[in-house]
Amino acid sequence: MESQIKLFEISLYLHIPFCDSKCGYCAFNSQINKNHLKTIYMETLARYVSYKIHNLLKENQNLQITSVYIGGGTPNSVKSRAYSSLFAEFSPYLAPQAEISIEANPNSLSLEWLQTLQSLGVNRLSLGAQSFEDSKLIFLERHHRKDSIFYAIEMALKAGLKNLSIDLIYGTPLCNASLLTQELETACALPLSHLSAYQLSIDEGSRFYANKESLGNLRDFEGEFEGFLSMGHFIKSYLQTKGFKQYEVSNYAKTSPSYHNLRYWEGKEYLGIGAGA
């Protein structure tokens, strides 16, 4: 009897460090005013992906990439055509039905960009909504408003992307039960399969950290909130009533969890490539 072929399965994370603007809370590896570097960065990223994959193939010819996550930064701040050579390097090694996610910001998202990335293989979109309240978006120093989120979702559906996720931030001085309920109600009315809810953190390297004394009352993650142990528990309870199951600290799935997220949490092999990856 022939021995079963053993696959070497990995997940792939690709970091796009460019942004059109830097949010006040952001301490991630993201850069503004670096448009002149985008072309050479994407070309170099593709070459480095090729280099790393070929090194892995020396160890095991049966390499299979089970999921890909393209994060940032703001991946849609880079033109869609710049992704073609990158996808050409890893696509031959993708597992059947591999999950390929990409992040995007609502204010700079176009149908053409989404259609091109979908044609390359992207089948999951993670949208940086952060809030459905304009005053909260202004506080967070986001450069979009709530109407941009609805437009972005509409464009994603037109492009054929049905596995949609959004990020929301809570824990700001504006957050109360009424506002959060309204935001969660709005989110749950959208055709989403996944939602990430993150507690606002004031991290060193962000503008918020430099000006933390002027931010006002940030709600304590551990503090009691409306009869719940914390604001996070309040959000969890609401989402559960709408069919979203918590499968990781900040992530909720209505249909199925993000396979890529689970790979991290289960300690599986992954390869991170790019600035800050």
PyRosetta script that sets phi, psi and omega in degrees:
from pyrosetta import init, pose_from_sequence

init()
pose = pose_from_sequence("MESQIKLFEISLYLHIPFCDSKCGYCAFNSQINKNHLKTIYMETLARYVSYKIHNLLKENQNLQITSVYIGGGTPNSVKSRAYSSLFAEFSPYLAPQAEISIEANPNSLSLEWLQTLQSLGVNRLSLGAQSFEDSKLIFLERHHRKDSIFYAIEMALKAGLKNLSIDLIYGTPLCNASLLTQELETACALPLSHLSAYQLSIDEGSRFYANKESLGNLRDFEGEFEGFLSMGHFIKSYLQTKGFKQYEVSNYAKTSPSYHNLRYWEGKEYLGIGAGA")
pose.set_psi(1, 132.1)
pose.set_omega(1, -179.9)
pose.set_phi(2, -68.9)
pose.set_psi(2, 140.3)
pose.set_omega(2, 178.1)
pose.set_phi(3, -71.6)
pose.set_psi(3, 144.6)
pose.set_omega(3, -179.0)
pose.set_phi(4, -71.0)
pose.set_psi(4, 135.9)
pose.set_omega(4, 179.3)
pose.set_phi(5, -68.9)
pose.set_psi(5, 126.8)
pose.set_omega(5, 179.8)
pose.set_phi(6, -93.4)
pose.set_psi(6, 120.1)
pose.set_omega(6, -179.5)
pose.set_phi(7, -83.8)
pose.set_psi(7, 144.3)
pose.set_omega(7, 171.8)
pose.set_phi(8, -100.7)
pose.set_psi(8, 100.5)
pose.set_omega(8, -173.8)
pose.set_phi(9, -95.9)
pose.set_psi(9, 131.9)
pose.set_omega(9, 175.5)
pose.set_phi(10, -137.8)
pose.set_psi(10, 160.0)
pose.set_omega(10, 168.8)
pose.set_phi(11, -106.5)
pose.set_psi(11, 154.9)
pose.set_omega(11, -175.5)
pose.set_phi(12, -123.9)
pose.set_psi(12, 123.8)
pose.set_omega(12, 173.4)
pose.set_phi(13, -110.5)
pose.set_psi(13, 131.3)
pose.set_omega(13, 179.4)
pose.set_phi(14, -121.6)
pose.set_psi(14, 125.5)
pose.set_omega(14, -175.3)
pose.set_phi(15, -102.7)
pose.set_psi(15, 128.5)
pose.set_omega(15, 175.5)
pose.set_phi(16, -110.9)
pose.set_psi(16, 109.1)
pose.set_omega(16, -168.8)
pose.set_phi(17, -87.6)
pose.set_psi(17, 4.0)
pose.set_omega(17, -172.9)
pose.set_phi(18, -91.4)
pose.set_psi(18, 142.0)
pose.set_omega(18, 175.2)
pose.set_phi(19, -138.4)
pose.set_psi(19, 152.5)
pose.set_omega(19, 174.0)
pose.set_phi(20, -79.8)
pose.set_psi(20, -25.4)
pose.set_omega(20, 176.9)
pose.set_phi(21, -153.3)
pose.set_psi(21, 159.7)
pose.set_omega(21, -178.3)
pose.set_phi(22, -110.2)
pose.set_psi(22, 119.1)
pose.set_omega(22, -179.9)
pose.set_phi(23, -71.4)
pose.set_psi(23, 152.4)
pose.set_omega(23, -175.6)
pose.set_phi(24, -60.1)
pose.set_psi(24, -32.1)
pose.set_omega(24, -176.8)
pose.set_phi(25, -88.4)
pose.set_psi(25, -6.5)
pose.set_omega(25, -169.9)
pose.set_phi(26, -80.6)
pose.set_psi(26, 124.7)
pose.set_omega(26, 173.7)
pose.set_phi(27, -121.8)
pose.set_psi(27, 14.8)
pose.set_omega(27, 179.9)
pose.set_phi(28, -75.5)
pose.set_psi(28, 169.2)
pose.set_omega(28, 175.9)
pose.set_phi(29, -76.9)
pose.set_psi(29, 87.7)
pose.set_omega(29, 178.0)
pose.set_phi(30, -140.1)
pose.set_psi(30, 145.3)
pose.set_omega(30, -173.3)
pose.set_phi(31, -128.5)
pose.set_psi(31, 141.7)
pose.set_omega(31, 173.5)
pose.set_phi(32, -110.6)
pose.set_psi(32, 162.0)
pose.set_omega(32, 178.0)
pose.set_phi(33, 58.3)
pose.set_psi(33, 38.4)
pose.set_omega(33, 179.1)
pose.set_phi(34, -123.5)
pose.set_psi(34, 31.5)
pose.set_omega(34, -177.0)
pose.set_phi(35, -57.2)
pose.set_psi(35, -31.2)
pose.set_omega(35, -177.5)
pose.set_phi(36, -68.6)
pose.set_psi(36, -13.2)
pose.set_omega(36, -178.9)
pose.set_phi(37, -99.1)
pose.set_psi(37, -7.8)
pose.set_omega(37, -171.6)
pose.set_phi(38, -62.8)
pose.set_psi(38, -45.7)
pose.set_omega(38, -177.3)
pose.set_phi(39, -63.0)
pose.set_psi(39, -51.1)
pose.set_omega(39, -178.0)
pose.set_phi(40, -66.9)
pose.set_psi(40, -33.2)
pose.set_omega(40, 178.1)
pose.set_phi(41, -63.8)
pose.set_psi(41, -48.1)
pose.set_omega(41, -178.0)
pose.set_phi(42, -65.1)
pose.set_psi(42, -37.7)
pose.set_omega(42, 177.5)
pose.set_phi(43, -65.7)
pose.set_psi(43, -42.4)
pose.set_omega(43, 179.8)
pose.set_phi(44, -67.8)
pose.set_psi(44, -38.9)
pose.set_omega(44, 177.9)
pose.set_phi(45, -59.6)
pose.set_psi(45, -44.0)
pose.set_omega(45, 178.9)
pose.set_phi(46, -62.5)
pose.set_psi(46, -43.0)
pose.set_omega(46, 179.9)
pose.set_phi(47, -64.9)
pose.set_psi(47, -37.8)
pose.set_omega(47, -178.6)
pose.set_phi(48, -72.2)
pose.set_psi(48, -35.3)
pose.set_omega(48, 173.8)
pose.set_phi(49, -59.5)
pose.set_psi(49, -45.2)
pose.set_omega(49, 178.3)
pose.set_phi(50, -59.6)
pose.set_psi(50, -45.1)
pose.set_omega(50, -179.7)
pose.set_phi(51, -60.9)
pose.set_psi(51, -46.4)
pose.set_omega(51, -177.8)
pose.set_phi(52, -68.3)
pose.set_psi(52, -40.1)
pose.set_omega(52, 179.6)
pose.set_phi(53, -63.8)
pose.set_psi(53, -43.2)
pose.set_omega(53, -179.4)
pose.set_phi(54, -66.8)
pose.set_psi(54, -31.9)
pose.set_omega(54, 174.3)
pose.set_phi(55, -66.8)
pose.set_psi(55, -40.3)
pose.set_omega(55, 177.9)
pose.set_phi(56, -65.7)
pose.set_psi(56, -35.2)
pose.set_omega(56, -179.7)
pose.set_phi(57, -66.6)
pose.set_psi(57, -24.2)
pose.set_omega(57, 176.2)
pose.set_phi(58, -67.0)
pose.set_psi(58, -28.7)
pose.set_omega(58, -180.0)
pose.set_phi(59, -85.5)
pose.set_psi(59, -35.7)
pose.set_omega(59, -177.4)
pose.set_phi(60, -157.3)
pose.set_psi(60, 116.8)
pose.set_omega(60, -178.5)
pose.set_phi(61, -70.1)
pose.set_psi(61, -16.3)
pose.set_omega(61, -176.2)
pose.set_phi(62, -96.0)
pose.set_psi(62, 45.5)
pose.set_omega(62, 179.2)
pose.set_phi(63, -69.8)
pose.set_psi(63, 134.4)
pose.set_omega(63, 176.7)
pose.set_phi(64, -139.4)
pose.set_psi(64, 125.6)
pose.set_omega(64, 178.5)
pose.set_phi(65, -92.3)
pose.set_psi(65, 114.7)
pose.set_omega(65, -173.3)
pose.set_phi(66, -87.4)
pose.set_psi(66, -24.6)
pose.set_omega(66, 177.5)
pose.set_phi(67, -156.4)
pose.set_psi(67, 153.4)
pose.set_omega(67, 177.6)
pose.set_phi(68, -131.4)
pose.set_psi(68, 135.7)
pose.set_omega(68, 175.7)
pose.set_phi(69, -129.4)
pose.set_psi(69, 120.6)
pose.set_omega(69, 178.7)
pose.set_phi(70, -105.7)
pose.set_psi(70, 109.2)
pose.set_omega(70, -175.2)
pose.set_phi(71, -121.8)
pose.set_psi(71, -176.8)
pose.set_omega(71, -176.4)
pose.set_phi(72, -154.5)
pose.set_psi(72, -156.3)
pose.set_omega(72, 14.0)
pose.set_phi(73, 55.9)
pose.set_psi(73, -165.5)
pose.set_omega(73, -179.7)
pose.set_phi(74, -130.0)
pose.set_psi(74, 95.9)
pose.set_omega(74, -178.3)
pose.set_phi(75, -55.0)
pose.set_psi(75, -32.2)
pose.set_omega(75, -178.8)
pose.set_phi(76, -83.2)
pose.set_psi(76, 8.5)
pose.set_omega(76, 169.5)
pose.set_phi(77, -83.5)
pose.set_psi(77, -7.3)
pose.set_omega(77, 175.8)
pose.set_phi(78, -104.3)
pose.set_psi(78, 134.7)
pose.set_omega(78, -177.1)
pose.set_phi(79, -59.1)
pose.set_psi(79, 145.3)
pose.set_omega(79, -174.2)
pose.set_phi(80, -59.7)
pose.set_psi(80, -36.5)
pose.set_omega(80, -177.1)
pose.set_phi(81, -65.7)
pose.set_psi(81, -20.4)
pose.set_omega(81, -179.1)
pose.set_phi(82, -71.8)
pose.set_psi(82, -12.3)
pose.set_omega(82, -178.4)
pose.set_phi(83, -88.5)
pose.set_psi(83, -13.1)
pose.set_omega(83, -173.2)
pose.set_phi(84, -59.1)
pose.set_psi(84, -49.1)
pose.set_omega(84, -177.6)
pose.set_phi(85, -68.0)
pose.set_psi(85, -31.4)
pose.set_omega(85, 178.1)
pose.set_phi(86, -65.2)
pose.set_psi(86, -48.8)
pose.set_omega(86, 179.3)
pose.set_phi(87, -64.3)
pose.set_psi(87, -33.0)
pose.set_omega(87, -179.6)
pose.set_phi(88, -61.9)
pose.set_psi(88, -28.5)
pose.set_omega(88, -177.8)
pose.set_phi(89, -76.7)
pose.set_psi(89, -39.0)
pose.set_omega(89, -175.6)
pose.set_phi(90, -102.9)
pose.set_psi(90, -17.5)
pose.set_omega(90, -176.1)
pose.set_phi(91, -57.8)
pose.set_psi(91, -37.5)
pose.set_omega(91, -179.8)
pose.set_phi(92, -61.9)
pose.set_psi(92, -15.9)
pose.set_omega(92, -175.1)
pose.set_phi(93, -108.3)
pose.set_psi(93, 7.6)
pose.set_omega(93, -179.1)
pose.set_phi(94, -71.2)
pose.set_psi(94, 140.5)
pose.set_omega(94, 173.0)
pose.set_phi(95, -70.5)
pose.set_psi(95, 153.2)
pose.set_omega(95, 173.6)
pose.set_phi(96, -57.1)
pose.set_psi(96, 136.2)
pose.set_omega(96, 179.6)
pose.set_phi(97, 62.3)
pose.set_psi(97, 28.1)
pose.set_omega(97, 178.9)
pose.set_phi(98, -61.8)
pose.set_psi(98, 140.7)
pose.set_omega(98, 176.9)
pose.set_phi(99, -81.6)
pose.set_psi(99, 123.6)
pose.set_omega(99, 179.4)
pose.set_phi(100, -124.4)
pose.set_psi(100, 106.2)
pose.set_omega(100, -175.5)
pose.set_phi(101, -104.7)
pose.set_psi(101, 150.2)
pose.set_omega(101, 172.6)
pose.set_phi(102, -141.7)
pose.set_psi(102, 140.8)
pose.set_omega(102, 176.8)
pose.set_phi(103, -87.2)
pose.set_psi(103, 156.0)
pose.set_omega(103, 177.0)
pose.set_phi(104, -157.3)
pose.set_psi(104, 153.8)
pose.set_omega(104, 172.0)
pose.set_phi(105, -101.1)
pose.set_psi(105, 142.2)
pose.set_omega(105, -174.4)
pose.set_phi(106, -63.9)
pose.set_psi(106, -36.1)
pose.set_omega(106, -169.6)
pose.set_phi(107, -72.4)
pose.set_psi(107, -19.0)
pose.set_omega(107, -177.9)
pose.set_phi(108, -121.5)
pose.set_psi(108, 24.9)
pose.set_omega(108, -177.1)
pose.set_phi(109, -95.9)
pose.set_psi(109, 133.0)
pose.set_omega(109, 179.9)
pose.set_phi(110, -123.9)
pose.set_psi(110, 157.9)
pose.set_omega(110, 178.1)
pose.set_phi(111, -63.2)
pose.set_psi(111, -41.0)
pose.set_omega(111, -179.4)
pose.set_phi(112, -60.5)
pose.set_psi(112, -43.5)
pose.set_omega(112, -179.8)
pose.set_phi(113, -63.1)
pose.set_psi(113, -45.1)
pose.set_omega(113, -179.7)
pose.set_phi(114, -64.9)
pose.set_psi(114, -42.7)
pose.set_omega(114, -179.8)
pose.set_phi(115, -63.0)
pose.set_psi(115, -41.1)
pose.set_omega(115, 179.5)
pose.set_phi(116, -65.1)
pose.set_psi(116, -45.7)
pose.set_omega(116, -179.7)
pose.set_phi(117, -66.9)
pose.set_psi(117, -36.0)
pose.set_omega(117, 176.6)
pose.set_phi(118, -64.4)
pose.set_psi(118, -39.5)
pose.set_omega(118, 179.6)
pose.set_phi(119, -67.4)
pose.set_psi(119, -26.9)
pose.set_omega(119, 177.8)
pose.set_phi(120, -77.5)
pose.set_psi(120, -20.5)
pose.set_omega(120, 177.3)
pose.set_phi(121, 134.4)
pose.set_psi(121, -7.7)
pose.set_omega(121, 179.1)
pose.set_phi(122, -61.1)
pose.set_psi(122, 130.7)
pose.set_omega(122, 179.6)
pose.set_phi(123, -129.0)
pose.set_psi(123, 9.4)
pose.set_omega(123, 178.8)
pose.set_phi(124, -147.8)
pose.set_psi(124, 131.5)
pose.set_omega(124, -179.7)
pose.set_phi(125, -116.5)
pose.set_psi(125, 130.2)
pose.set_omega(125, 174.6)
pose.set_phi(126, -112.2)
pose.set_psi(126, 112.8)
pose.set_omega(126, -172.0)
pose.set_phi(127, -100.8)
pose.set_psi(127, 128.2)
pose.set_omega(127, 179.6)
pose.set_phi(128, -81.0)
pose.set_psi(128, 73.0)
pose.set_omega(128, -179.1)
pose.set_phi(129, -73.2)
pose.set_psi(129, -53.2)
pose.set_omega(129, 178.2)
pose.set_phi(130, 72.0)
pose.set_psi(130, -35.8)
pose.set_omega(130, 177.3)
pose.set_phi(131, -166.3)
pose.set_psi(131, 153.7)
pose.set_omega(131, 172.4)
pose.set_phi(132, -107.1)
pose.set_psi(132, 15.2)
pose.set_omega(132, 178.9)
pose.set_phi(133, -116.8)
pose.set_psi(133, 118.7)
pose.set_omega(133, -174.4)
pose.set_phi(134, -59.2)
pose.set_psi(134, -39.2)
pose.set_omega(134, -179.9)
pose.set_phi(135, -64.5)
pose.set_psi(135, -33.8)
pose.set_omega(135, 177.5)
pose.set_phi(136, -72.5)
pose.set_psi(136, -37.6)
pose.set_omega(136, 176.2)
pose.set_phi(137, -62.5)
pose.set_psi(137, -38.4)
pose.set_omega(137, 177.0)
pose.set_phi(138, -65.1)
pose.set_psi(138, -44.3)
pose.set_omega(138, 177.6)
pose.set_phi(139, -57.4)
pose.set_psi(139, -43.0)
pose.set_omega(139, -178.6)
pose.set_phi(140, -75.0)
pose.set_psi(140, -5.5)
pose.set_omega(140, -179.0)
pose.set_phi(141, 63.4)
pose.set_psi(141, 38.0)
pose.set_omega(141, 173.2)
pose.set_phi(142, -82.5)
pose.set_psi(142, 149.9)
pose.set_omega(142, -178.2)
pose.set_phi(143, -104.2)
pose.set_psi(143, 27.6)
pose.set_omega(143, 172.4)
pose.set_phi(144, -134.1)
pose.set_psi(144, 167.6)
pose.set_omega(144, 175.8)
pose.set_phi(145, -122.2)
pose.set_psi(145, 172.2)
pose.set_omega(145, -169.8)
pose.set_phi(146, -60.8)
pose.set_psi(146, -34.2)
pose.set_omega(146, -179.6)
pose.set_phi(147, -61.1)
pose.set_psi(147, -30.1)
pose.set_omega(147, 178.7)
pose.set_phi(148, -64.7)
pose.set_psi(148, -30.9)
pose.set_omega(148, -179.8)
pose.set_phi(149, -66.9)
pose.set_psi(149, -45.7)
pose.set_omega(149, -179.8)
pose.set_phi(150, -63.4)
pose.set_psi(150, -40.8)
pose.set_omega(150, 178.7)
pose.set_phi(151, -63.4)
pose.set_psi(151, -43.1)
pose.set_omega(151, -178.9)
pose.set_phi(152, -63.1)
pose.set_psi(152, -41.8)
pose.set_omega(152, 177.1)
pose.set_phi(153, -61.7)
pose.set_psi(153, -42.9)
pose.set_omega(153, 178.9)
pose.set_phi(154, -61.2)
pose.set_psi(154, -43.2)
pose.set_omega(154, 179.5)
pose.set_phi(155, -65.7)
pose.set_psi(155, -38.5)
pose.set_omega(155, 179.6)
pose.set_phi(156, -62.4)
pose.set_psi(156, -43.2)
pose.set_omega(156, 178.9)
pose.set_phi(157, -65.0)
pose.set_psi(157, -39.4)
pose.set_omega(157, 177.9)
pose.set_phi(158, -63.8)
pose.set_psi(158, -31.9)
pose.set_omega(158, -180.0)
pose.set_phi(159, -79.7)
pose.set_psi(159, -5.1)
pose.set_omega(159, 178.3)
pose.set_phi(160, 92.5)
pose.set_psi(160, 12.4)
pose.set_omega(160, 177.9)
pose.set_phi(161, -92.1)
pose.set_psi(161, 119.5)
pose.set_omega(161, -176.4)
pose.set_phi(162, -113.4)
pose.set_psi(162, -17.0)
pose.set_omega(162, 177.8)
pose.set_phi(163, -92.3)
pose.set_psi(163, 93.2)
pose.set_omega(163, -171.2)
pose.set_phi(164, -116.0)
pose.set_psi(164, 138.7)
pose.set_omega(164, 177.7)
pose.set_phi(165, -132.7)
pose.set_psi(165, 150.2)
pose.set_omega(165, 172.1)
pose.set_phi(166, -129.5)
pose.set_psi(166, 156.3)
pose.set_omega(166, 172.6)
pose.set_phi(167, -102.9)
pose.set_psi(167, 139.5)
pose.set_omega(167, 171.5)
pose.set_phi(168, -126.8)
pose.set_psi(168, 146.3)
pose.set_omega(168, 176.8)
pose.set_phi(169, -113.5)
pose.set_psi(169, 136.3)
pose.set_omega(169, 175.2)
pose.set_phi(170, -129.3)
pose.set_psi(170, 171.4)
pose.set_omega(170, 179.3)
pose.set_phi(171, 97.0)
pose.set_psi(171, 11.8)
pose.set_omega(171, 177.3)
pose.set_phi(172, -83.3)
pose.set_psi(172, 166.2)
pose.set_omega(172, 176.5)
pose.set_phi(173, -62.1)
pose.set_psi(173, -19.6)
pose.set_omega(173, -179.5)
pose.set_phi(174, -83.6)
pose.set_psi(174, -14.0)
pose.set_omega(174, -172.4)
pose.set_phi(175, -76.0)
pose.set_psi(175, 122.4)
pose.set_omega(175, 170.3)
pose.set_phi(176, -138.5)
pose.set_psi(176, 178.0)
pose.set_omega(176, -174.9)
pose.set_phi(177, -61.7)
pose.set_psi(177, -39.7)
pose.set_omega(177, -178.5)
pose.set_phi(178, -64.6)
pose.set_psi(178, -47.5)
pose.set_omega(178, -178.5)
pose.set_phi(179, -65.0)
pose.set_psi(179, -46.0)
pose.set_omega(179, -178.5)
pose.set_phi(180, -64.5)
pose.set_psi(180, -39.4)
pose.set_omega(180, 178.2)
pose.set_phi(181, -62.4)
pose.set_psi(181, -42.5)
pose.set_omega(181, 179.2)
pose.set_phi(182, -64.2)
pose.set_psi(182, -41.8)
pose.set_omega(182, 179.9)
pose.set_phi(183, -65.7)
pose.set_psi(183, -45.1)
pose.set_omega(183, -179.2)
pose.set_phi(184, -66.7)
pose.set_psi(184, -37.4)
pose.set_omega(184, 177.4)
pose.set_phi(185, -62.7)
pose.set_psi(185, -42.6)
pose.set_omega(185, 178.0)
pose.set_phi(186, -63.8)
pose.set_psi(186, -45.2)
pose.set_omega(186, -179.6)
pose.set_phi(187, -62.0)
pose.set_psi(187, -43.5)
pose.set_omega(187, -176.5)
pose.set_phi(188, -71.1)
pose.set_psi(188, -16.5)
pose.set_omega(188, 176.9)
pose.set_phi(189, -82.3)
pose.set_psi(189, -12.0)
pose.set_omega(189, 179.1)
pose.set_phi(190, -85.8)
pose.set_psi(190, 158.4)
pose.set_omega(190, -178.9)
pose.set_phi(191, -78.3)
pose.set_psi(191, 65.4)
pose.set_omega(191, -176.8)
pose.set_phi(192, -100.6)
pose.set_psi(192, 146.4)
pose.set_omega(192, 173.1)
pose.set_phi(193, -105.6)
pose.set_psi(193, -9.5)
pose.set_omega(193, -171.9)
pose.set_phi(194, -155.9)
pose.set_psi(194, 147.0)
pose.set_omega(194, 177.3)
pose.set_phi(195, -144.2)
pose.set_psi(195, 134.4)
pose.set_omega(195, 175.2)
pose.set_phi(196, -112.5)
pose.set_psi(196, 128.2)
pose.set_omega(196, -180.0)
pose.set_phi(197, -118.8)
pose.set_psi(197, 115.8)
pose.set_omega(197, -174.3)
pose.set_phi(198, -113.9)
pose.set_psi(198, 132.7)
pose.set_omega(198, 172.1)
pose.set_phi(199, -69.4)
pose.set_psi(199, 130.4)
pose.set_omega(199, 176.4)
pose.set_phi(200, -60.1)
pose.set_psi(200, 126.0)
pose.set_omega(200, 176.7)
pose.set_phi(201, -120.0)
pose.set_psi(201, 143.1)
pose.set_omega(201, -179.6)
pose.set_phi(202, -101.4)
pose.set_psi(202, 96.8)
pose.set_omega(202, -171.8)
pose.set_phi(203, -102.0)
pose.set_psi(203, 142.9)
pose.set_omega(203, 178.1)
pose.set_phi(204, -57.8)
pose.set_psi(204, 134.9)
pose.set_omega(204, -177.5)
pose.set_phi(205, 103.9)
pose.set_psi(205, -11.3)
pose.set_omega(205, 177.7)
pose.set_phi(206, -96.6)
pose.set_psi(206, 160.9)
pose.set_omega(206, 175.6)
pose.set_phi(207, -65.1)
pose.set_psi(207, -35.9)
pose.set_omega(207, 178.1)
pose.set_phi(208, -59.9)
pose.set_psi(208, -38.9)
pose.set_omega(208, -179.9)
pose.set_phi(209, -64.9)
pose.set_psi(209, -41.3)
pose.set_omega(209, -179.2)
pose.set_phi(210, -67.2)
pose.set_psi(210, -26.3)
pose.set_omega(210, -176.9)
pose.set_phi(211, -120.1)
pose.set_psi(211, 30.8)
pose.set_omega(211, -171.4)
pose.set_phi(212, -63.3)
pose.set_psi(212, -24.9)
pose.set_omega(212, -179.4)
pose.set_phi(213, -68.2)
pose.set_psi(213, -22.2)
pose.set_omega(213, -175.8)
pose.set_phi(214, -100.4)
pose.set_psi(214, 6.5)
pose.set_omega(214, -173.7)
pose.set_phi(215, -80.8)
pose.set_psi(215, -16.8)
pose.set_omega(215, -177.8)
pose.set_phi(216, 89.4)
pose.set_psi(216, -162.8)
pose.set_omega(216, -173.9)
pose.set_phi(217, -84.1)
pose.set_psi(217, 103.0)
pose.set_omega(217, 174.9)
pose.set_phi(218, -85.4)
pose.set_psi(218, 128.1)
pose.set_omega(218, -176.1)
pose.set_phi(219, -69.0)
pose.set_psi(219, 128.2)
pose.set_omega(219, -179.0)
pose.set_phi(220, -66.8)
pose.set_psi(220, 131.1)
pose.set_omega(220, -179.9)
pose.set_phi(221, -57.6)
pose.set_psi(221, -34.5)
pose.set_omega(221, -177.2)
pose.set_phi(222, -91.4)
pose.set_psi(222, -6.4)
pose.set_omega(222, -175.0)
pose.set_phi(223, -76.0)
pose.set_psi(223, 146.6)
pose.set_omega(223, 179.0)
pose.set_phi(224, -63.1)
pose.set_psi(224, 142.0)
pose.set_omega(224, -176.5)
pose.set_phi(225, -142.4)
pose.set_psi(225, 113.2)
pose.set_omega(225, 175.9)
pose.set_phi(226, 51.1)
pose.set_psi(226, 42.4)
pose.set_omega(226, 178.6)
pose.set_phi(227, 84.8)
pose.set_psi(227, -1.6)
pose.set_omega(227, 177.4)
pose.set_phi(228, -104.9)
pose.set_psi(228, 161.4)
pose.set_omega(228, -178.6)
pose.set_phi(229, -60.9)
pose.set_psi(229, -30.3)
pose.set_omega(229, -179.3)
pose.set_phi(230, -162.3)
pose.set_psi(230, 172.4)
pose.set_omega(230, 175.6)
pose.set_phi(231, -63.0)
pose.set_psi(231, -35.1)
pose.set_omega(231, 177.4)
pose.set_phi(232, -62.7)
pose.set_psi(232, -39.1)
pose.set_omega(232, 177.7)
pose.set_phi(233, -68.7)
pose.set_psi(233, -34.3)
pose.set_omega(233, 175.5)
pose.set_phi(234, -60.6)
pose.set_psi(234, -46.1)
pose.set_omega(234, 179.8)
pose.set_phi(235, -65.6)
pose.set_psi(235, -43.7)
pose.set_omega(235, 179.3)
pose.set_phi(236, -58.6)
pose.set_psi(236, -44.9)
pose.set_omega(236, -178.5)
pose.set_phi(237, -62.2)
pose.set_psi(237, -43.4)
pose.set_omega(237, -179.5)
pose.set_phi(238, -64.5)
pose.set_psi(238, -47.4)
pose.set_omega(238, -176.8)
pose.set_phi(239, -63.5)
pose.set_psi(239, -34.2)
pose.set_omega(239, 178.6)
pose.set_phi(240, -63.7)
pose.set_psi(240, -34.2)
pose.set_omega(240, 178.8)
pose.set_phi(241, -69.3)
pose.set_psi(241, -17.5)
pose.set_omega(241, -179.8)
pose.set_phi(242, -103.0)
pose.set_psi(242, 10.1)
pose.set_omega(242, 175.0)
pose.set_phi(243, 89.4)
pose.set_psi(243, 11.2)
pose.set_omega(243, 177.4)
pose.set_phi(244, -95.4)
pose.set_psi(244, 120.6)
pose.set_omega(244, -178.0)
pose.set_phi(245, -98.9)
pose.set_psi(245, 128.9)
pose.set_omega(245, 177.0)
pose.set_phi(246, -73.7)
pose.set_psi(246, 125.3)
pose.set_omega(246, 178.9)
pose.set_phi(247, -122.3)
pose.set_psi(247, -2.3)
pose.set_omega(247, 178.9)
pose.set_phi(248, -159.8)
pose.set_psi(248, 164.0)
pose.set_omega(248, -169.6)
pose.set_phi(249, -47.2)
pose.set_psi(249, -47.8)
pose.set_omega(249, -174.3)
pose.set_phi(250, -112.4)
pose.set_psi(250, 2.9)
pose.set_omega(250, -171.2)
pose.set_phi(251, -117.3)
pose.set_psi(251, 138.6)
pose.set_omega(251, -177.1)
pose.set_phi(252, -130.7)
pose.set_psi(252, 135.6)
pose.set_omega(252, -178.6)
pose.set_phi(253, -121.9)
pose.set_psi(253, 136.0)
pose.set_omega(253, 177.0)
pose.set_phi(254, -91.3)
pose.set_psi(254, -36.6)
pose.set_omega(254, 178.5)
pose.set_phi(255, -107.7)
pose.set_psi(255, -70.3)
pose.set_omega(255, 178.8)
pose.set_phi(256, -139.1)
pose.set_psi(256, 147.9)
pose.set_omega(256, 178.8)
pose.set_phi(257, -63.2)
pose.set_psi(257, 163.1)
pose.set_omega(257, 171.4)
pose.set_phi(258, -69.4)
pose.set_psi(258, 119.9)
pose.set_omega(258, -179.3)
pose.set_phi(259, -61.2)
pose.set_psi(259, -38.2)
pose.set_omega(259, -178.6)
pose.set_phi(260, -64.6)
pose.set_psi(260, -44.5)
pose.set_omega(260, 176.9)
pose.set_phi(261, -57.4)
pose.set_psi(261, -44.4)
pose.set_omega(261, -179.0)
pose.set_phi(262, -63.3)
pose.set_psi(262, -34.1)
pose.set_omega(262, 178.3)
pose.set_phi(263, -58.4)
pose.set_psi(263, -42.1)
pose.set_omega(263, 177.7)
pose.set_phi(264, -63.8)
pose.set_psi(264, -49.9)
pose.set_omega(264, -174.5)
pose.set_phi(265, -65.9)
pose.set_psi(265, -27.2)
pose.set_omega(265, 179.2)
pose.set_phi(266, -90.6)
pose.set_psi(266, 3.1)
pose.set_omega(266, 176.5)
pose.set_phi(267, 71.0)
pose.set_psi(267, 28.1)
pose.set_omega(267, -179.1)
pose.set_phi(268, -80.9)
pose.set_psi(268, 165.7)
pose.set_omega(268, -178.9)
pose.set_phi(269, -66.0)
pose.set_psi(269, 135.7)
pose.set_omega(269, 172.7)
pose.set_phi(270, -146.8)
pose.set_psi(270, 159.6)
pose.set_omega(270, 179.7)
pose.set_phi(271, -123.1)
pose.set_psi(271, 121.3)
pose.set_omega(271, 179.0)
pose.set_phi(272, -107.3)
pose.set_psi(272, 126.5)
pose.set_omega(272, -175.6)
pose.set_phi(273, -131.8)
pose.set_psi(273, 135.3)
pose.set_omega(273, 178.1)
pose.set_phi(274, 120.5)
pose.set_psi(274, 169.9)
pose.set_omega(274, -178.7)
pose.set_phi(275, -60.6)
pose.set_psi(275, 119.5)
pose.set_omega(275, 178.6)
pose.set_phi(276, 79.2)
pose.set_psi(276, 5.6)
pose.set_omega(276, -177.2)
pose.set_phi(277, -69.3)
pose.dump_pdb("model.pdb")
